[in-house]
């Protein structure tokens, strides 16, 4: 569906995206991971043909994009983008969805049919006549998706659709993504910070770091600040909350990931160990040959445990534990 070649995008002197080559297959669902500032939103806006790269080229369905072509708007209409904080008009839900159809010249009967179909796809038909301004954040996100779907795009781009959304609507949006892909065959990319959620929705997961694609599956992605003590040792303060001793030649602002295979979990605080933090188990999942555990230590950390060890531990959601993060588990980008 898309092919990117030697693409660079800069804001001033800062390079936001530097993608040598990337091919995105038709009729697929992709998750795009990366910390804030990694270039996810900029990449979506470029794919939506709303921004122009400073160098390189993009092919859409085999056609090289000419940003100065008169018919660029025709291509834009094939691509729908739902932004992280969508804004709706202060009118009814149905009129919000009908707006894009009206400016495309869709007649009344067809317009009404598409509004009903789009509301059904996002499971919001009961909200048809509700004023948009009374919707919750999750409901607003679903109506914004319906506004795009009513226009029957070939591509759907979702920027952080699960951010600041309650659990009920997160589950609903996951279901909607699966449904519209299976029923409509629409190409979909969504951005996220949640690695496990991304892989739950699609096996096609891309990660960005410093604007470049990162190969392999990346877990526990964060921003941090590496600080040097008077002794010469270095600490990394993650998200301004979690502090770890690390071995690194870096200082200052960094992007990092923490290997879930190296994180250790203890029922009680181990003695004489560094980088031990209290945490609460908030999620437990089964992953074929291992158990995936998510702990809240001020930031959410994912770790893996062998099934035999998990059964012996008696761990349950809500349990209070201690997590140790060896310095070698931290990878800087």
Secondary structure, DSSP 8 states (H G I E B T S, - for coil): -EEEEEEEEEETTEEEEEEEEEEE-TT-EEEEE--TTSSHHHHHHHHTTSS--SEEEEEETTEE--TT-TTHHHHHTTEEEE-TT----SSBHHHHHHHHHHHTT--HHHHHHHHHHHHHHTT-GGGTTSBGGG--HHHHHHHHHHHHHTT--SEEEESSTTTT--HHHHHHHHHHHHHHHHHH--EEEEEES-HHHHHHH-S-EEEEETTEEE-S---SEEEEEEEE-TTS-EEEEETTTEEEEE--S--EEEEEEE-TTTEEEESS--TT-SSEEEEEEEEEEEETTEEEEEEESSSEEEEEEEHHHHHHHT--TT-EEEEEE-GGGEEE-
